[in-house]
Amino acid sequence: MIFAAATVIALAACGDDTTQPGSESENEPNIGLELVVSGLDQPMFLTSHPDIPNVLYVLERPGRIRVIRDGVLETASYLDISARVSTNGEGGLLSMAMLADFVTNGVFYVFYTDLSGATVVSRFRGSAAGPANPASEEIIFRVAQPFDNHNGGQIAFGPDGMLYIGLGDGGSGGDPLGSGQNTGTLLGSILRVDVNNQTPTTGYSIPSDNPFLGDPGGRDEIWHYGVRNPWRFSFDRVSGDLYIADVGQNRFEEVNVHRNGEAGGLNYGWNTREGSECFGGGQCSADGFTDPDFEYDHAAGCSITGGYVYRGGRVESLVGTYVYSDFCAGWVRGFSTVNGEVANDMELLPPGTVDSPSSFGEGPDGELYVLSIAGTVHRLVTR
């Protein structure tokens, strides 16, 4: 992800109505955007809980969680930890995940960059009504970062109840520390931990089917590895499949789809491979690597903003479609999968529609939202 102030590309901001530019045709998807709120401070992530209707939680990069209730942005923050958060490089308050029984126990998790530049995943306590208590923080783990980019940014609970955590290769360019192919480090990996069963020394335990459990050469927490910067990943709320959008280096952006129920331990290739080709050109073996299910080159964009499989009811034509964007290009696209193969990739909204999209979000009803780092949240609608 490349959202540092000096690198933000100011593309044309989208309007406040539901009609988007472009010619009509029989084959053109009938998709538009509807403004929900504006005036946010660098919104990074949006989430919800299925048992709390009409409420959205929006994370602002400097360290605040805001609440949109019945379409209105509340003035008071749900949580404010801005005194603990660094926004240097690609840092900030970047993601949030709530336990299934959040309504009764108020427990949720956040992913942020601390003042030393390390990645922190912490547990907090709150309630649906809020606010959450900043003093309730319990750090479940902290990972030092060698550089201030490619730190990942996503946490999410899977259908198995485990907490998944995306960590980039640690930054700079080209993975100079070789983190992607080193299972002895947590960097360059998708982690999977059980926060419902804590050990005396950590805020989590290791699931018994994690691929490197007990392997002296691999970290127990790793589920998949060989990723460069998995800025956003998500689970299809119907199939449980995991969609990992990995930001590329110079040539390719990619999406890797891990089918629900399949074993972990996949190697997605970085930094030996970028997308389905050898990184930097030349020759390399494809043995042992899992190529992406979908990729696009930098003629179309430069930094994928991963989204969700649409499962809402407002846009019938999108049901089952994985919706994603690009931070530089500002378009919105989507593809479906047929018998495990990607098909029907199409443009839903043209380049420049969204000003530097930082993330998508999913409402409690399955509706999708797209966030602009410029301060807005829009909902996908039929136009």
C-alpha positions as CSV (number, residue, x, y, z in Angstrom):
1,M,0.0,0.0,0.0
2,I,1.3,3.5,-0.8
3,F,-0.8,6.0,1.2
4,A,2.0,8.1,2.7
5,A,1.1,11.8,2.2
6,A,3.9,12.4,-0.3
7,T,2.7,9.5,-2.5
8,V,-1.0,9.9,-2.5
9,I,-2.3,10.2,-6.0
10,A,-5.2,12.7,-6.1
11,L,-7.5,11.1,-8.6
12,A,-10.9,12.6,-9.4
13,A,-13.1,12.4,-6.4
14,C,-16.5,10.7,-6.8
15,G,-19.7,12.7,-6.5
16,D,-22.4,12.5,-3.9
17,D,-25.1,11.0,-6.1
18,T,-25.5,7.4,-7.4
19,T,-24.8,8.1,-11.1
20,Q,-21.3,7.5,-12.4
21,P,-19.9,8.7,-15.7
22,G,-19.8,6.3,-18.6
23,S,-21.8,5.3,-21.6
24,E,-24.8,2.9,-21.3
25,S,-24.7,-0.4,-23.0
26,E,-26.5,-3.7,-22.5
27,N,-23.3,-5.3,-21.2
28,E,-22.3,-2.5,-18.8
29,P,-22.8,-3.3,-15.1
30,N,-25.5,-1.2,-13.6
31,I,-23.4,-0.2,-10.6
32,G,-23.1,3.2,-8.8
33,L,-21.8,4.7,-5.6
34,E,-23.9,6.4,-2.9
35,L,-22.2,8.8,-0.4
36,V,-22.7,7.6,3.2
37,V,-20.4,10.0,5.1
38,S,-17.6,12.5,4.4
39,G,-15.1,14.5,6.5
40,L,-13.3,11.5,8.0
41,D,-9.6,11.7,8.8
42,Q,-7.9,9.2,6.4
43,P,-10.4,6.3,6.8
44,M,-8.5,3.0,6.6
45,F,-11.0,0.3,7.3
46,L,-14.7,-0.4,7.8
47,T,-16.4,-3.3,9.6
48,S,-19.6,-4.3,11.3
49,H,-21.1,-7.1,13.4
50,P,-23.9,-9.3,12.0
51,D,-25.9,-8.9,15.2
52,I,-25.8,-5.1,15.3
53,P,-27.9,-3.8,12.4
54,N,-27.4,-0.3,10.9
55,V,-24.0,0.2,12.6
56,L,-20.7,0.6,10.9
57,Y,-17.3,1.0,12.6
58,V,-14.8,3.1,10.7
59,L,-11.1,3.3,11.5
60,E,-9.3,6.6,11.0
61,R,-5.6,6.2,10.4
62,P,-4.4,8.5,13.3
63,G,-5.9,6.1,15.8
64,R,-9.6,6.6,16.2
65,I,-12.6,4.3,15.6
66,R,-15.7,6.1,14.6
67,V,-19.3,4.9,14.5
68,I,-21.8,5.4,11.7
69,R,-25.3,4.6,13.1
70,D,-28.3,4.7,10.9
71,G,-26.2,6.5,8.2
72,V,-25.1,9.3,10.6
73,L,-21.5,9.7,11.8
74,E,-21.4,10.0,15.6
75,T,-19.3,12.9,16.9
76,A,-17.6,11.0,19.7
77,S,-15.0,8.3,18.9
78,Y,-15.8,4.7,19.8
79,L,-12.1,4.3,20.7
80,D,-9.3,6.8,20.6
81,I,-5.7,5.4,20.9
82,S,-4.1,8.1,18.8
83,A,-1.5,8.8,21.5
84,R,-0.2,5.2,20.9
85,V,-0.3,5.2,17.1
86,S,2.3,6.2,14.5
87,T,1.4,7.2,11.0
88,N,4.9,7.3,9.7
89,G,5.3,5.6,6.3
90,E,2.4,3.2,5.9
91,G,1.6,3.1,9.6
92,G,-1.6,3.8,11.5
93,L,-4.7,2.2,13.0
94,L,-5.3,-0.2,10.1
95,S,-7.8,-3.0,11.0
96,M,-10.4,-4.3,13.5
97,A,-12.1,-7.6,14.1
98,M,-14.9,-8.5,16.5
99,L,-15.5,-11.8,18.2
100,A,-18.7,-13.6,17.2
101,D,-20.1,-13.0,20.7
102,F,-19.1,-9.3,20.7
103,V,-22.6,-8.2,21.6
104,T,-22.4,-10.1,24.9
105,N,-18.7,-9.8,25.8
106,G,-17.6,-6.6,24.1
107,V,-14.2,-8.1,23.0
108,F,-12.6,-6.9,19.8
109,Y,-9.1,-6.7,18.3
110,V,-7.2,-4.0,16.4
111,F,-4.1,-3.9,14.3
112,Y,-2.0,-0.8,14.5
113,T,1.5,0.7,14.3
114,D,3.0,1.8,17.6
115,L,5.2,4.8,18.2
116,S,8.4,2.7,17.7
117,G,7.1,1.5,14.3
118,A,6.3,-2.0,15.4
119,T,3.1,-3.8,14.4
120,V,0.8,-4.5,17.4
121,V,-2.3,-6.7,17.6
122,S,-4.3,-5.9,20.7
123,R,-7.5,-6.9,22.5
124,F,-9.9,-4.3,23.8
125,R,-13.2,-4.3,25.5
126,G,-16.3,-2.3,24.7
127,S,-19.9,-2.7,23.8
128,A,-22.3,-2.2,21.0
129,A,-23.3,1.1,22.5
130,G,-19.8,2.2,23.3
131,P,-17.5,3.7,24.0
132,A,-14.7,1.2,24.3
133,N,-12.2,1.5,27.2
134,P,-8.7,2.5,26.0
135,A,-7.3,1.3,29.3
136,S,-8.6,-2.3,28.6
137,E,-5.8,-2.9,26.0
138,E,-4.1,-6.3,26.1
139,I,-1.3,-6.7,23.6
140,I,-1.4,-10.2,22.2
141,F,1.7,-9.8,20.1
142,R,4.1,-7.2,18.8
143,V,6.3,-7.6,15.8
144,A,9.2,-5.2,15.1
145,Q,9.3,-3.8,11.6
146,P,12.6,-3.2,9.8
147,F,11.1,-0.6,7.5
148,D,8.0,1.6,7.6
149,N,6.3,0.1,4.6
150,H,4.9,-3.4,3.6
151,N,3.7,-4.0,7.2
152,G,0.4,-5.6,6.1
153,G,-2.6,-4.3,7.8
154,Q,-5.5,-6.8,8.0
155,I,-7.0,-8.9,10.8
156,A,-10.1,-11.0,10.4
157,F,-11.8,-13.9,12.1
158,G,-12.3,-16.9,9.8
159,P,-15.2,-19.3,9.7
160,D,-13.2,-21.6,12.0
161,G,-13.2,-18.9,14.7
162,M,-9.4,-18.4,14.3
163,L,-7.9,-14.9,14.0
164,Y,-6.0,-14.4,10.8
165,I,-3.3,-11.7,10.6
166,G,-1.6,-10.3,7.5
167,L,2.0,-9.2,7.7
168,G,4.1,-7.9,4.8
169,D,7.7,-8.7,4.1
170,G,8.9,-5.8,6.4
171,G,9.5,-3.2,3.7
172,S,12.0,-1.4,1.6
173,G,11.9,-2.8,-2.0
174,G,12.5,-6.3,-3.3
175,D,12.4,-7.9,0.2
176,P,16.1,-7.3,1.0
177,L,15.9,-9.4,4.2
178,G,14.4,-12.4,2.4
179,S,11.4,-12.5,4.8
180,G,8.9,-13.9,2.2
181,Q,10.7,-17.2,1.9
182,N,11.9,-17.5,5.5
183,T,9.3,-19.3,7.7
184,G,11.5,-18.6,10.7
185,T,10.1,-15.0,10.7
186,L,6.5,-13.9,11.0
187,L,7.0,-11.3,8.3
188,G,5.8,-12.1,4.8
189,S,3.1,-14.4,6.0
190,I,-0.6,-14.9,6.9
191,L,-0.8,-15.9,10.5
192,R,-3.5,-17.9,12.2
193,V,-4.0,-18.0,15.9
194,D,-6.6,-19.1,18.5
195,V,-7.4,-16.1,20.7
196,N,-10.2,-18.0,22.4
197,N,-7.7,-20.2,24.1
198,Q,-4.9,-18.2,25.6
199,T,-1.8,-19.7,27.1
200,P,-0.2,-18.4,30.3
201,T,2.5,-16.6,28.3
202,T,0.7,-15.3,25.2
203,G,-2.8,-14.0,24.4
204,Y,-3.4,-16.9,22.0
205,S,-2.7,-20.5,21.4
206,I,-1.7,-22.3,18.1
207,P,-4.3,-24.3,16.3
208,S,-3.4,-27.9,16.1
209,D,-3.5,-28.0,12.2
210,N,-1.2,-25.0,11.6
211,P,1.4,-26.3,9.1
212,F,4.5,-25.4,11.0
213,L,3.5,-26.4,14.5
214,G,6.4,-28.1,16.1
215,D,8.7,-27.5,13.0
216,P,12.0,-26.1,14.3
217,G,12.5,-24.2,11.0
218,G,9.1,-22.5,10.9
219,R,7.0,-20.3,13.2
220,D,4.0,-22.0,14.7
221,E,1.7,-19.0,13.9
222,I,2.2,-19.1,10.1
223,W,-0.7,-20.3,8.0
224,H,0.6,-19.2,4.5
225,Y,3.8,-17.5,3.5
226,G,5.6,-15.9,0.5
227,V,3.5,-12.8,0.4
228,R,4.8,-9.3,-0.1
229,N,2.2,-7.0,1.4
230,P,-1.3,-8.5,2.0
231,W,-2.8,-5.2,2.7
232,R,-6.4,-6.6,2.6
233,F,-7.8,-10.1,2.8
234,S,-11.3,-11.3,3.4
235,F,-13.5,-14.3,3.9
236,D,-16.6,-15.0,1.7
237,R,-19.4,-15.1,4.3
238,V,-21.1,-17.9,2.4
239,S,-18.3,-20.2,1.2
240,G,-15.7,-19.3,3.8
241,D,-13.1,-19.0,1.1
242,L,-10.2,-16.7,1.9
243,Y,-9.3,-14.0,-0.7
244,I,-5.8,-12.6,-0.2
245,A,-5.0,-9.4,-2.2
246,D,-1.2,-9.0,-2.2
247,V,0.3,-5.7,-3.3
248,G,3.0,-6.3,-5.9
249,Q,6.4,-4.7,-6.6
250,N,7.0,-3.5,-10.1
251,R,4.8,-5.6,-12.4
252,F,1.9,-7.5,-10.9
253,E,-0.9,-7.2,-8.4
254,E,-2.5,-10.5,-7.3
255,V,-5.3,-12.3,-5.6
256,N,-4.8,-15.7,-4.0
257,V,-8.0,-17.7,-3.1
258,H,-7.6,-20.3,-0.4
259,R,-10.7,-22.6,-0.4
260,N,-12.4,-23.2,2.9
261,G,-11.3,-26.6,4.3
262,E,-8.0,-26.8,2.4
263,A,-4.8,-27.2,4.4
264,G,-2.5,-24.3,5.2
265,G,1.2,-24.0,4.3
266,L,1.0,-22.6,0.8
267,N,4.0,-20.6,-0.5
268,Y,2.8,-17.8,-2.7
269,G,6.3,-17.2,-4.1
270,W,7.5,-13.8,-3.0
271,N,10.3,-12.8,-3.5
272,T,11.3,-15.6,-5.9
273,R,8.2,-14.9,-7.9
274,E,6.0,-11.8,-8.4
275,G,2.6,-12.9,-9.5
276,S,3.0,-15.9,-11.8
277,E,6.4,-14.9,-13.1
278,C,10.0,-14.8,-11.8
279,F,10.7,-11.6,-9.8
280,G,13.0,-9.3,-11.8
281,G,12.8,-11.5,-14.9
282,G,15.2,-14.4,-15.6
283,Q,14.6,-18.0,-14.8
284,C,13.2,-19.6,-11.7
285,S,11.5,-22.9,-10.8
286,A,7.8,-22.9,-10.2
287,D,8.1,-26.0,-8.0
288,G,6.7,-25.6,-4.6
289,F,5.0,-22.3,-5.3
290,T,1.3,-21.5,-5.6
291,D,0.6,-19.1,-8.4
292,P,-2.1,-16.5,-7.9
293,D,-5.7,-17.2,-8.9
294,F,-5.9,-13.7,-10.5
295,E,-3.4,-11.0,-11.4
296,Y,-3.1,-7.8,-13.3
297,D,-0.1,-5.9,-14.5
298,H,0.9,-2.3,-13.9
299,A,-0.6,-1.0,-17.1
300,A,-3.9,-1.1,-15.2
301,G,-2.8,0.1,-11.7
302,C,-0.1,-0.1,-9.1
303,S,-1.5,-1.2,-5.7
304,I,-4.4,-3.5,-5.3
305,T,-7.0,-2.7,-2.7
306,G,-8.6,-6.0,-1.9
307,G,-12.3,-6.2,-1.2
308,Y,-15.0,-8.8,-0.5
309,V,-17.3,-11.2,-2.2
310,Y,-20.6,-9.4,-2.5
311,R,-23.4,-11.0,-0.5
312,G,-25.8,-8.1,-0.1
313,G,-29.3,-7.6,-1.5
314,R,-29.1,-4.1,-3.1
315,V,-27.1,-5.1,-6.2
316,E,-28.4,-8.4,-7.4
317,S,-26.1,-8.6,-10.3
318,L,-23.0,-8.6,-8.0
319,V,-24.0,-11.5,-5.8
320,G,-21.0,-13.9,-5.7
321,T,-18.6,-11.4,-7.3
322,Y,-15.3,-10.5,-5.6
323,V,-15.1,-6.7,-5.7
324,Y,-11.7,-5.0,-5.6
325,S,-10.0,-1.7,-6.5
326,D,-6.6,-0.1,-7.1
327,F,-5.2,2.7,-4.9
328,C,-3.6,4.5,-7.9
329,A,-6.1,3.9,-10.6
330,G,-9.3,4.4,-8.7
331,W,-11.5,2.0,-10.7
332,V,-13.7,-0.7,-9.1
333,R,-13.6,-4.2,-10.7
334,G,-15.0,-7.6,-9.9
335,F,-14.6,-11.2,-10.8
336,S,-16.4,-14.4,-10.1
337,T,-15.2,-18.0,-9.7
338,V,-16.6,-21.0,-11.5
339,N,-15.6,-24.4,-10.4
340,G,-12.7,-22.9,-8.6
341,E,-11.5,-20.9,-11.6
342,V,-11.6,-17.1,-11.9
343,A,-14.0,-15.9,-14.6
344,N,-15.8,-12.8,-15.8
345,D,-13.4,-10.1,-14.6
346,M,-15.1,-6.8,-15.5
347,E,-15.0,-3.1,-14.8
348,L,-17.7,-2.0,-12.5
349,L,-16.7,1.6,-12.2
350,P,-14.1,3.4,-14.4
351,P,-10.7,4.8,-13.5
352,G,-10.8,7.9,-11.4
353,T,-14.1,7.1,-9.8
354,V,-12.7,6.6,-6.3
355,D,-10.0,9.0,-4.9
356,S,-7.2,6.7,-3.6
357,P,-9.3,3.8,-2.3
358,S,-7.8,2.6,1.0
359,S,-10.2,-0.2,1.7
360,F,-13.6,-1.9,1.3
361,G,-15.9,-2.8,4.1
362,E,-18.8,-5.1,4.6
363,G,-22.0,-4.1,6.4
364,P,-24.0,-6.5,8.7
365,D,-26.4,-7.1,5.8
366,G,-23.6,-7.9,3.3
367,E,-23.6,-4.6,1.6
368,L,-20.2,-3.3,0.4
369,Y,-18.6,0.1,1.1
370,V,-15.5,1.7,-0.4
371,L,-13.4,4.1,1.5
372,S,-11.3,6.9,0.1
373,I,-8.3,8.1,2.0
374,A,-9.5,11.6,1.2
375,G,-12.2,11.1,3.8
376,T,-15.3,9.5,2.4
377,V,-17.3,6.3,2.7
378,H,-19.5,5.3,-0.3
379,R,-21.9,2.3,-0.6
380,L,-22.2,0.2,-3.8
381,V,-25.7,0.5,-5.2
382,T,-27.7,-0.2,-8.4
383,R,-27.9,3.0,-10.4
